[in-house]
Amino acid sequence: MEAAAVFAVAERRSIHAAAGFVVADSLLHRQPRADSPATTKALHSLFTAALTALPNDRSDTAPTVSKTLK
């Protein structure tokens, strides 16, 4: 639901948006797997992918909070 809200705002403001997810719950055992090594590895991979996707010099290309809220 949170990602849907991000995408709705991005569409309304005509800006780019992205979302990444790591599933950390087990439907089989009905318990979160937050301490699982696989979850930790997936979170690191997601974080690395996000950093790779961001521009290197964000001062000119990435919107700032003051620009997007006006």
C-alpha positions, 0 to 999 in steps of 0.5 A, a space after each residue: 500500500 505504501 508503494 502505491 501511494 508513492 507511485 500515485 504521488 509521483 504520477 501526480 507530480 510527474 516525477 520518477 519513483 521506484 520501490 523495492 521489496 524484501 519478503 521477510 515473513 513465512 506463510 508456512 510458519 506464520 513467523 517473521 524471518 527478520 533475523 534470517 541470513 537470507 533476509 539480511 543478504 536480500 536487504 543488502 542486495 536491495 540497498 546496493 541496487 538502490 545506490 547503483 540506481 541513484 545518480 552519482 552527483 545528486 546535487 543537480 539531478 535529484 529533487 530536493 524536499 524544498 523543490 518537490 513540496 512547492 
